[in-house]
Amino acid sequence: MGFTRAEIEDAFQHFQEAADRSAKSGDWHEWSECFTEDADYYEHHYGKMHGRQAIYEWIQSTMSDPSVSDMRNFPIDWYVIDEGRGWVLCSVWNEMDDPGDGSLHREYNWTILHYAGGGLFSYEEDMYNPVEFGRMVSGWHEAKQRLAEAPKN
């Protein structure tokens, strides 16, 4: 491969920061620019995508869906870098915004990224339990509903 750990670490840090800014703004262009033009993305629930533009269209549409549009925080719990092969493996928390009662609604996924050089990744795969994710999102919506129906003082 020929990449240093520092180079991969810098690209991964930028990837995280771009995800944070994109999630907060609702515009996922910056995050999608972390991939090569011909990148592959395998998301176990949504399927396989090829190319930066397809990745962008998928993430923009998915994260704009009202059921998850309040999922705007993706902190990394842990990660490892295999610099010899150019892989990053991490555990990512997918957190919904506070529904208004201080409760935390989050579920993790494992993400594997392949570094291609030049600060870009050529592959991402996300693995998680969709049943647990669904429960988390449903729990958040139930909390929002309870708060909306609660009597106002």
C-alpha positions in Angstrom: 0.0 0.0 0.0 2.6 2.5 1.0 0.5 4.7 3.3 1.6 5.8 6.7 -0.6 5.4 9.8 -0.5 9.2 10.1 -1.9 9.7 6.6 -4.7 7.2 7.2 -5.4 8.7 10.6 -5.7 12.2 9.1 -8.1 11.0 6.4 -10.2 9.2 9.0 -10.3 12.3 11.2 -11.4 14.4 8.3 -14.0 11.8 7.5 -15.4 12.1 11.0 -15.4 15.9 10.9 -17.1 16.0 7.5 -19.8 13.5 8.8 -20.4 15.8 11.8 -20.7 18.9 9.7 -22.9 17.2 7.1 -25.2 15.7 9.7 -25.6 19.1 11.4 -26.3 21.0 8.2 -28.3 18.3 6.4 -26.1 18.7 3.3 -24.1 15.5 2.8 -21.9 16.7 -0.1 -18.8 17.3 2.1 -19.0 13.8 3.5 -19.5 12.2 0.1 -16.3 14.0 -1.1 -14.4 11.7 1.3 -14.7 8.9 -1.2 -13.0 8.3 -4.6 -15.1 8.8 -7.7 -15.3 5.0 -8.1 -15.8 4.1 -4.5 -18.0 1.1 -3.5 -20.3 1.3 -0.5 -22.1 -1.7 1.0 -24.8 -0.8 3.5 -26.4 -4.1 4.6 -29.9 -2.7 4.9 -29.9 -0.5 1.8 -27.7 -2.5 -0.5 -24.6 -1.8 -2.6 -23.7 1.4 -4.3 -21.0 2.3 -6.7 -19.5 5.7 -7.2 -19.3 8.9 -5.2 -22.5 10.3 -6.8 -24.5 7.2 -5.9 -23.2 7.3 -2.4 -24.1 11.0 -2.1 -27.6 10.5 -3.5 -28.3 7.6 -1.1 -27.0 9.3 2.0 -28.7 12.6 1.2 -32.1 10.9 0.6 -31.7 8.5 3.6 -30.7 11.2 6.1 -33.5 13.5 4.9 -36.2 11.0 5.7 -38.2 12.3 8.6 -37.9 9.0 10.5 -34.1 9.5 10.9 -33.5 13.2 10.1 -32.9 13.9 13.8 -30.0 11.4 13.8 -27.2 14.0 13.7 -24.4 12.6 15.9 -22.0 9.8 15.0 -19.3 9.6 17.6 -16.6 6.9 17.1 -16.5 4.6 20.2 -13.3 2.9 19.1 -11.3 2.2 15.9 -8.2 0.3 14.7 -6.1 1.0 11.7 -4.3 -1.6 9.6 -1.8 0.6 7.9 -0.2 -2.2 5.9 -3.5 -2.9 4.2 -5.1 0.5 4.4 -8.1 -0.6 6.5 -9.9 1.3 9.2 -12.4 -0.6 11.4 -14.5 1.4 13.8 -17.6 1.2 16.1 -19.8 4.2 15.4 -22.7 5.4 17.7 -25.7 6.6 15.7 -27.4 9.0 18.0 -30.7 10.7 17.7 -31.1 14.3 19.0 -32.4 14.6 22.5 -36.2 14.2 22.1 -36.6 16.9 24.8 -36.6 14.8 28.0 -32.8 14.2 28.2 -33.1 10.6 27.2 -30.3 9.0 25.0 -31.4 7.1 21.9 -28.5 5.5 20.1 -27.3 2.3 18.5 -23.9 1.3 17.1 -22.7 -0.1 13.8 -19.3 -1.3 12.7 -17.9 0.4 9.8 -15.0 -0.7 7.7 -13.2 1.7 5.4 -10.5 1.1 2.8 -8.1 4.0 2.3 -7.1 4.8 -1.3 -4.7 7.6 -0.8 -5.0 11.3 -1.3 -7.2 11.6 1.8 -10.0 9.5 0.2 -11.6 6.2 0.9 -12.5 3.7 -1.9 -14.8 1.4 0.1 -17.1 1.5 3.1 -19.2 -1.2 4.6 -21.6 -0.7 7.5 -22.7 -3.7 9.6 -25.4 -3.5 12.3 -28.5 -5.2 13.6 -31.5 -3.5 11.8 -34.0 -4.8 14.4 -32.0 -3.1 17.2 -31.8 0.1 15.1 -35.5 0.0 14.4 -36.2 -0.3 18.2 -33.9 2.6 18.9 -35.6 4.9 16.3 -39.1 3.8 17.4 -38.2 4.5 21.1 -37.1 8.0 20.1 -40.3 8.7 18.2 -42.3 7.4 21.1 -40.5 9.7 23.5 -41.2 12.7 21.1 -44.9 11.7 21.0 -45.2 11.4 24.8 -43.6 14.9 25.1 -46.0 16.3 22.5 -49.0 14.9 24.3 -47.9 15.8 27.8 -50.0 18.6 29.4 -48.3 22.0 29.3 -47.9 23.9 32.6 
